[in-house]
Amino acid sequence: MVPKASPPLITPVILSGGAGSRLWPLSTETRPKQFHALLGKSTMFGQTLQRVGRQEAIAFGDPIVICSLNHLASVREELQREHVPDATIILEPCPRNTAPALSVTALIQAERDPDSLLLVMPADHIIDYPDRLYQACLDACQAAEAGHIVTFGIPPTAPETGFGYIKTGDELAQRVFAVDAFKEKPDKQTAEGYLADGAYVWNAGIFLFKASSFVAEMAKHAPEILDAARATLSASQTEAGCVFLNETRFAQVPASSVDYAVMERTHQAAVVPVDMGWHDVGSFLTLWEMAEKDGEGNVVQGPVALFDSANCLVRTEAVAVSLIGVNDLVVIATEQGILVTHKDRAQDVRLAADAFKPKSPNA
């Protein structure tokens, strides 16, 4: 009897950047949304760690976390809570988007093991069916080992205008397709066309690739980013599992997304469609839609009293909040501020976040 082959070891790479400005005042620059328990008892960062912990279905190695230098304490707290002692933490002194961050990561991992597979995922996503993610990873492994940069696409359920789209091309292997094109966030009519076409999936920003393959593709398509990332690493310091990126060098790395720097240019892009109950909790409307509601369609947390009110999201950390005779409102009260908006304006909450953003000393 031929023994069953063991699944390849996959190193999780957790992207923990951004401020989640559409969830202000709950999410702030000092404590962004991934460090909050928005749905369930664990934070979204904690849920991500649980998702890539020790599993029978797939072999995950010790994670790599990429985060702001300002969030080191929060990341360490999450790692300790989830009993993850051996993570590598890459600390960005300033934001430069995902291509520089993953270039640094791939260079580090290529030194350790150039053939190792990296699973890149944001820390602020919800996945209802992780088993389907594991199967998608297994489906994608052979393509990734052959040099493809694999991304995971979500079959669309609505003509969503807030996500980018990927057009699937020829089938490369079972459940693995070539990428025909990346599409920016569309207008409503275009999104309806994508949905009717059936060949398009949402771009979830989740990737699987071999460390050496990513370095090679960066060298072909964005050498200025890769060279600057390499120069940053040579001037950086490592201490107690933390890589402190050199601030002067890292600030000189051209800022760019992985999609623009590599995925839209490479001939090695592949996509695995996977319906895994994926949610990008990017607004309070999404949070209301996903949360458990009372008989009137309200979602509440904290000391809240509602009277003749329906379809509201009310969340308060300490101060008592009462709503009387209103519908479809979002009310958020924290030490950082108070937000009141109609659910239809949930995408505009970033206006409030920008209005109360700490001013630069030189401004």
HUSUL-V287188 format. One record per helix or strand of 3 or more residues. SS is the DSSP state (~ for helix, > for strand). FROM is the first residue (numbers start at 1). TO is the last residue. If there is no record, write none. Layout:
SS | FROM | TO
SS | FROM | TO
//
This chain:
> | 9 | 16
~ | 21 | 23
~ | 33 | 35
~ | 44 | 51
> | 64 | 68
~ | 69 | 81
> | 88 | 92
~ | 97 | 113
> | 117 | 122
> | 125 | 127
~ | 130 | 145
> | 149 | 155
> | 165 | 173
> | 176 | 183
~ | 188 | 197
> | 200 | 210
~ | 211 | 221
~ | 223 | 234
> | 237 | 239
> | 242 | 244
~ | 247 | 250
~ | 258 | 263
> | 269 | 273
> | 278 | 280
~ | 284 | 290
> | 299 | 301
> | 304 | 307
> | 313 | 316
> | 321 | 324
> | 329 | 334
> | 337 | 342
~ | 343 | 355
//
